[in-house]
Amino acid sequence: MAFIQIIILTAVFLLASIISVITGSTSLITVPIMLQFGVEPRTALATNMLALTLMSVGGTLPFIGKGVIDRRRLPLLIVLTLVASILGALLVLVVPSKSMPLIISMSMIVIAVLSVANRNAGVAPADKIPSQIAEIGGYIATFILGIYGGFFSGGYVTLLTAAYIMLFRMTFVQAIATTKLLNIFSSLVATLIFMMQDIMDYKLGVILGLTMFGGGIIGGHITLSLSSIWLQRIYLTVASILAFVTLRKSLQENHSTSTTNELTP
């Protein structure tokens, strides 16, 4: 890869990591640009996962000792995330990922609509304990989204943050801090599996990973300095933009594929 391409990737990954501490959806930005620069799809997913691991570590550090990580639920959430991420990473080896951006963009649009409809969610501490059904739903969401997180990761933290706000009734800061910690385990497990399959660009992964580690630290400090209302605004704005851009791109690609198939005798 040319030096100028590495510089461009580094700049994009740094900016994406700072913003995505709040919003998630890093891979919806980073993976496509790697593909544009000629990185093979599976190598792009694997290399991106290494960078995400380091970003998640950097993004978690500012929250340590601040009392915003959900320690009570954490052990079970980590176990569910580890098991689900292993399953998701193994799926990369057998399942094409082209359809995933379409699915995840639709999910993000639904989340944005629900969040707007329930504007108080995540802005202030919950006034009551979540119901048993909601509590169980939070753990189920952790497992299902963990599979997706190990598979592609684009939108994983975005959806998980929304799930914890709506089901566990966390504030935005609590949900962001908890999901960042969980994403360390999700990304690390997937990274180790990709390493075993020898499909990773280590040099590029380390460069981009260290960049995102620094971006994660910056993003974490920014998150702690903002009010829950501003976190909600940033989250919904960026998530909505990414969702619609990804949806449009996916629909265009599907239309192009359908047209090609019709023209092929």
MOLIN-V487574 format. One record per backbone hydrogen bond with DSSP energy under -1.0 kcal/mol. CO is the residue of the C=O (numbers start at 0). NH is the residue of the N-H. If there is no record, write none. Layout:
CO:NH
CO:NH
//
This chain:
1:5
2:6
3:7
4:8
5:9
6:10
7:11
8:12
9:13
10:14
11:15
12:16
13:17
14:18
15:19
18:21
18:22
19:23
25:28
25:29
26:30
28:32
29:33
30:34
31:35
32:36
33:38
34:37
39:43
40:44
41:45
42:46
43:47
44:48
45:49
46:50
47:51
48:52
49:53
50:54
51:55
52:56
53:57
54:58
55:59
56:60
59:62
60:63
62:65
68:70
69:73
72:76
73:77
74:78
75:79
76:80
77:81
78:82
79:83
80:84
81:85
82:86
83:87
84:88
85:89
86:90
90:93
90:94
98:102
99:103
100:104
101:105
102:106
103:107
104:108
105:109
106:110
107:111
108:112
109:113
110:114
111:115
112:116
113:117
117:120
119:122
119:123
121:171
130:134
131:135
132:136
133:137
134:138
135:139
136:140
137:141
138:142
139:143
140:144
141:145
142:146
143:147
144:148
145:149
146:150
147:151
147:152
152:155
154:158
155:159
156:160
157:161
158:162
159:163
160:164
161:165
162:166
163:169
170:174
171:175
172:176
173:177
174:178
175:179
176:180
177:181
178:182
181:185
182:186
183:187
184:188
185:189
186:190
187:191
188:192
189:193
190:194
191:195
192:196
193:198
194:197
200:204
201:205
202:206
203:207
204:208
205:209
206:210
207:211
208:212
209:213
210:214
211:215
212:216
213:217
214:218
215:219
216:220
217:221
218:222
219:223
220:224
226:230
227:231
228:232
229:233
230:234
231:235
232:236
233:237
234:238
235:239
236:240
237:241
238:242
239:243
240:244
241:245
242:246
243:247
244:248
245:249
246:250
247:251
248:252
249:253
250:254
251:255
252:256
253:257
254:258
255:259
256:260
257:261
258:262
259:263
//
